[in-house]
């Protein structure tokens, strides 16, 4: 009887020891892996809402993953990435050759994945009688020319990707001194347009499709304008809004790609999140957000007799 008790005691202790070892070897947030670990994610402020959703779903699916989103303007974001302030970045452009060479000089080889197409919406107050606008009008204002029906064109930030987009489109190096204003974020655009009926705002479509709770009251006073493209370009035959179908057909003029830039090592959570964004679940979230996914998720159709 004593031998039996002794053997049972030994077995119990062995099981406890194995359980302890197994637990101690289990991955945690301090364990770096494709689906475990911590990382900072720099995000272009103009697309922050959809990335916030993506991070929430990713973390709920992989409980040992912790991603901290840091929203910044494009210029601030790139500078922070070069300073090693984060391991991931969500941008509307790829790294330049000079920026890539900087990382390579530190034996870091950035991995860039395109995962969506974003639309830059043009909005105004519902009290404004106009429901359409010409792309040429936006370009004229960016060049400092007067457009009678537009009293103010407002952007989120002087250093934002949307400002860079329209500066490049208009072929100008800086914002004009009159008629164009840079505020302090996308939230401020919605507030400004609500209070100034003759103004026109420029912001990422995701802020309209997925507004924060505090911004919902402002949305009741906002409408999205249809845009007619420049002569000779797709979408020059009518006025198109930034719907997913118009993005897919290349009819809406103001679109741009979204990229995930990973500057971590191979076996890192950065690689895992990047794969998630481009995978089926991430692409379905993009589809629901109003943006255009890089690859359209398949739909299963069940046919019953």
N, C-alpha and C positions, 0 to 999 in steps of 0.2 A: 504493500500500500504506500509506503514511504517512497519507494522507487517511482511509482506512478505519479505521486504528487510532485516529486522532484523533476521528472521528465516534463510534466505539464508546465511547471514553473519555467523550465529552460525554454520550452517552445513559446510560451507567452512572451518571455523576455526577447527571444529572437524576432518574433513578429513585431514587437514594439520597436526594436532596434531598426528593423527593415523599414517600418513606417516612418521613423524619424529620418532615416537616410533619404527615403523617397521624397519626403516633404522638404528636406533641406536642399535637395537637388531640383525641386520643381521650379519652373521659370517664374520670375517675379518682374515687377516694373524696373528693378535694378539689373535685370538680365537683358543684355542687348541681343536682339534677334530680329528676324523679319516681322514677327507679330508680337514682340515683347520689347519693353524698354521705354525710354522717354526721349522726346525731341521737341524742339521749338519749330513752329511752322510760320514763316513770314508770309503774309497774305496781302495781295493787292486789295486795298480797302474797297475798291469798286465792285469786287466780287465776293466780299466777306460773307454774306448770308448763306450762300450755297456751300462754301467750304466749312463753315461752322456746323452745318447739318451733316456734312460728310464725316467730319471728325467725331461728332456725337455717335453716329451709327458705327463707325469703325471701333471706337472705344467700347461701345456696348457689346460688340461682337467679340472683341479681343480684350478681355478685362485686365490683362497685364500690359496693355499699351496705354501710354499717356502722351497726348499731343497737346502742346500749348500754342494756341493761335495768337499771333501778333500782327494786327492789321496796320499797314502803313501805306503811304503813297508810293508810287513806283520808284521814284528816285531814292527815297529813304530806304525802301526795301532792298534795293540792289546794294546800296552802301553797307547796310547791316549784314547782308549775306557775305560780302567781301571781308567784313570785319570778324567773321566767324561767330556772329550772334545767333545763328540758327543753322540747322542741318537741312532744312527743306524750304522751298519757296514756291508760292503759286503766283504766276506772273502772266501778263498778256504778251510777252515777247520772250524769245530765247536769249541766252547770254550772247554778248558780242564776242568777237574773236579775242579781243584784248582781255575781257573778263574771263573767258575760258582759259586763256594762257596763264592768267594769274593763279587759278586753281591748279593747273597742271604743274606750275613751278613749285607747288607745295605737295606734289605727287597725289593730288586729288583730281579725280576724273569725273566731272559732273555728268549725271544721267538726266536727260530731258525727255519727258513724255507729254505729248499733246493729248488732252482728254475731253475737250469741249470747245464749242464756238459760242462766244458771248455776243450780245447785241448792245450797242449803246443807244439808249432810248432818248428821244427828244420829247420833252413834256411841256405843258403849259397849264394855266388855270382854266377850269371849266367855263369861267365867265368870258374867256377870250373867244370871240366868234370863229376864229380860225381853227380848222381841224387838220390842216395839212401844211407842209413846208417844203421848199426846194432845198436840195443839198447845196445848190449854188448860193442860196441866201446865207447859209451857215458859213460857207467859205468867204463870202464877201465880208461878213461881220468880222471873221478872224483876220482879214486883211486890213481891218480898220475902216471899211466902207460902211455907209449908212444903209440900213434896211428899215424903211419907214414903219412897218407893222411890228417890228421887234424892238422894244425899248431896252432890253437887257438880255444878254446871253450869260448864264451862270454855270460855272463848273464847281466841282467839289474841292479842288486844291490846285494851286499853281504848279505843283510837282507831280500831279497825278498822271496816270496812263491815258485818261480820256483827253486831257489837255495835250499830251504828246501826240495822240492820234490825230487830233484836229489841226495841230500846228503842222504836222507832216502833210496832211491832206491839203492844207492851204498854202504850203510852202513858205511858212514864216518861222522865224526863230524865237519869237516871244509873243505874248498876248498884247493886243493893241491897248493904247492908253484909255480909250473910251468904248463903251458899249459891251465890254466883256469883263466879267468879274469872277474872281476865284474866292470861294468861301472856305469853310472849315470842315469839310466832309459831306458825304452824300445826304446825311440827315438834314443838313442846313439847306440843301437845294430844295427839298420838298417843302420846308417851312417858308423859304423865300418865295417860291412860285405861288404858294397859297396866298401870301400876303401881297403879291404884286402881279395882278392879272395879265399885264402886257409883257411879262418876262417869259423867257424860254429857258428851261433847264436841261442839262446834259448829265446823264448818269446811267450806270449799268442796269440792264433790264431786271436783274435779279432783285434789286431793291424795290421794284414795283410788284413783282410777282410774289415775293416773300417778305413783305414789310414787317418790321418789328412792331410789337403791340402798341408801343407809344406813338408810332407813326401812322397807324391806321386812320385816325381822325383827319390827318392831312391828305390821305389818299382819296378821301371823298370829294376833294376839291381839285383833283389833278386828272388830266387826260393825256394820253399818248398821241402824238401827232403822226400822221402818215407822211412818209418822205418820198419824194421823187428824185431819182438819181440824176447825175450829170448826163448830158447828151452823149450817146455812144457807149454808155456803160449799162450793165444789166440793171433792170429796174427803172429805166428812163421812160417807160411807157405808161406809168401810172404812179399812184401814191401807195406806198406799202408800209405796213406797221411791222414791228419786230416780233412776228409770230414764228413758231418753230417751222411751219411749212415755208414761210418766206425766207427763213434762214437757210433751210435745206435746198431751196430752189435758187438761192443766191440773188433774190430780188430786193431784199432790204439792204441799203447802201452801207450802213455803219456797223460792220461786224469785225471781230478779231478772235484769234485763237487763244485758248487758255492752256498753260503749260505747268507741269509739276517738275521743278528742278531739284534733284537730289544730290547733295554733296557729301553724303555719308559713305561709309564703306559698303562692301558687297552684302554682308549679312547684317542688315540694319533695318530698323523700323521704317526708315525712309523708303526703302525698297518695297516694303510691305504696303505702306500707304499709297505709294505711287501705283502699285499694281491694283490696289483696291479701287482707286479712282477710275482706272481704265478698264477694270473688270465689270462683270455684268451688274453687280449690285450698285457700284458707283455710277455706272452709266444710267441705270434706272432712276437714281436720285437726280441726275442731271436732267433727264427727260421730264420728271415731275416738276422741276424748278422753273421750266420755261426756256432754259438754254438748250442748245442743240448738242447732244452727245456725239463724241467722236465716232462711236460705232453704235448703231441703233440696236438695242436689246431685242432678241427674238420674242415673239408672242406665241404661246402654245394655244392651239385651237382644238378643243375636244368635240368630236362629232358623235352624237348619240343616234342610234337607230330609232 
